[in-house]
Amino acid sequence: MSVVRQASGAGKIGVQRDRCVGAGQCVLAAPAVFDQDEEEGLVLVLDDEPPASDADAVREAVWACPSGALTLR
């Protein structure tokens, strides 16, 4: 008998804050997962292993990041 396992989430988010330019595209794409800090406007990851229900939004955020500061594994 085979067991099929679904991925438990959207993946693991990596961020390089020193590359972030504060464009906010990640927040627009996935506001439940990303925010910007009040001081510099740089990306904050609210959940670095978001649920599968956020997978499409997270992939959109990573794709839309103009500086390439976000990765998804």
For each residue, the residues with C-beta under 8 A, 3 or more apart:
1:
2:
3:
4:
5:
6: 52
7: 10 11 52
8: 52
9: 49 50 51 52 54 55
10: 7 13 49 50 51 52 54 55 58 59 72
11: 7 49 55 58 72 73
12: 48 49 72 73
13: 10 33 45 47 48 49 50 58 62 70 71 72
14: 70 71 72 73
15: 20 43 45 69 70 71
16: 19 20 69
17: 20 42 43 69
18:
19: 16 67 68 69
20: 15 16 17 42 43 67 69
21: 66 67 69
22: 36 40 41 42 43
23: 65 66 67
24: 27 28 36 41
25: 28 29 61 64 65 66
26: 29 30 33 34 43 61 62 64 65 70
27: 24 30 31 34 35 36 43
28: 24 25 31 64
29: 25 26 34 57 58 60 61 64
30: 26 27 33 34 50 54 57 58 60 61
31: 27 28 34 35
32: 46 47 50 54 57
33: 13 26 30 45 46 47 50 54 57 58 61
34: 26 27 29 30 31 43 44 45 46 61
35: 27 31 43 44 46
36: 22 24 27 41 42 43 44
37: 40 41 42 44
38: 41
39:
40: 22 37
41: 22 24 36 37 38
42: 17 20 22 36 37
43: 15 17 20 22 26 27 34 35 36 69 70
44: 34 35 36 37
45: 13 15 33 34 48
46: 32 33 34 35
47: 13 32 33 50 54
48: 12 13 45
49: 9 10 11 12 13
50: 9 10 13 30 32 33 47 54 55 58
51: 9 10 54
52: 6 7 8 9 10 55
53:
54: 9 10 30 32 33 47 50 51 57 58
55: 9 10 11 50 52 58 59
56: 59 60
57: 29 30 32 33 54 60 61
58: 10 11 13 29 30 33 50 54 55 61 62 72
59: 10 55 56 62 63 72
60: 29 30 56 57 63 64
61: 25 26 29 30 33 34 57 58 64 65 70
62: 13 26 58 59 65 70 71 72
63: 59 60
64: 25 26 28 29 60 61
65: 23 25 26 61 62 68 69 70
66: 21 23 25
67: 19 20 21 23
68: 19 65
69: 15 16 17 19 20 21 43 65
70: 13 14 15 26 43 61 62 65
71: 13 14 15 62
72: 10 11 12 13 14 58 59 62
73: 11 12 14
